[in-house]
Amino acid sequence: MFKGDIELEKQNRLEALFSGDRCVQQCFQPVHVADLRKFMHNLPKQVPVRALGMGSNIVIRNGGFEGAIVMLGKRFGGFELLPENRVRVGAGALTTDVVHKAKRCGLDLTFLGEVPGTIGGAISSNAGFNGKSIGEYFLRATTIRRDGTVKTIKRREFSSTEDLLIDLADAVIVQAILQLEQDTPESLNQRYIDLKRRHEQVYSLYPLKTGYAFCLPDLSKNKRSEPLLPHAVDALVSLGTFQDSRSKLRLDPDHPNIIFAKSKSDFEALEQFGNKIRSECREKLNTELDWKIKFLGKK
């Protein structure tokens, strides 16, 4: 990984890293927005870019990711209280830090309290827990596009969360504005404790597991006449215990939507097992599941 600013000698290094049709996997940590803009603008067009917060819900396949990974550090953190229960938050800010700062201001973001990662990553994956997700409270964000230009995107411009996430796939969020529900700090503290307890119940003490592996497709994109199940968990519970004899990966109906492993498992095996689960739901339950986990790179 290398850091900005991108001066002449660093620009030469960049061109060497991403020369020809093939690029090597590299991480870039910008110092400021201008640094990120220059990086995005000067990156060869054939090189894919992915923003990576803390790596939550991201799996890089065994073949590696031939592209550039952008990681926003503490310089892209920050938390500012605005009128009308709004906050401006840096994309590099840790979700846990933002949750606690919002609580002290009497604003509710407690559902993200046990979700690891950064605010930018949470928005780009619509992270959430216990029936709430950050997409419900997202108003707008400042993004750096693939050509290095700055663009402000607004939630109301998109007909669905899926459309918003598609737009963000080719951009890097640098800051966002959220509008949150208000409550007393005391009530929010208790809510956070209750949600933490709930999280511990859902995510068992097994050391080797994924988090929420699957979700339902965006309902606004559903073209089928029959209704979907209300939650991905309902489909997974209906499957019962589901195990792959070779990889030892398994689903447990006592902890639905979590994939367990008896030992460290190959990422390729994880993807194959998950696709088997999706196929079973499609064939037996007539229910389509989407991956909640993003797989990057070549198979």
RADAPE-V503440 format. One record per backbone hydrogen bond with DSSP energy under -0.5 kcal/mol. CO is the residue of the C=O (numbers start at 1). NH is the residue of the N-H. If there is no record, write none. Layout:
CO&NH  CO&NH
This chain:
2&29  5&7  7&11  8&12  9&13  10&14  11&15  12&16  13&17  14&18  16&19  17&24  26&69  27&2  28&30  28&71  29&4  32&36  33&37  34&38  35&39  36&40  37&41  38&42  39&43  44&47  46&48  48&68  50&70  55&58  57&294  59&61  59&296  61&64  64&66  64&298  65&67  66&48  67&26  68&50  68&70  69&28  69&71  70&52  71&73  73&76  74&77  76&92  76&93  78&90  80&88  82&86  83&86  85&180  86&82  87&89  87&178  88&80  89&176  90&93  91&120  93&119  94&98  95&99  96&100  97&101  98&102  99&103  100&104  101&105  102&105  102&107  103&106  106&183  107&109  108&181  109&112  110&113  112&115  114&116  117&95  118&122  119&123  120&124  121&125  122&126  122&127  123&126  127&134  129&132  132&129  133&136  134&137  134&138  137&179  139&155  140&177  141&143  141&153  142&174  142&175  143&145  143&151  144&172  145&148  149&145  151&143  151&153  153&141  154&157  155&158  160&164  161&165  162&166  163&167  164&168  165&169  166&169  167&170  168&171  170&146  172&144  174&91  175&142  176&89  177&139  177&140  178&87  178&180  181&108  184&188  185&189  186&190  187&191  188&192  189&193  190&194  191&195  192&196  193&197  194&198  195&199  196&200  197&201  198&202  199&203  202&204  207&209  208&261  211&213  213&292  213&293  215&290  218&221  219&222  221&223  231&234  231&235  232&236  233&237  234&238  235&239  236&240  237&240  242&251  243&245  244&248  249&244  250&260  251&242  252&255  253&256  255&258  257&213  258&252  258&260  259&210  260&250  266&270  267&271  268&272  269&273  270&274  271&275  272&276  273&277  274&278  275&279  276&280  277&281  278&282  279&283  280&284  280&285  281&285  281&287  282&286  288&217  290&215  293&295  294&59  294&296  296&61  298&63
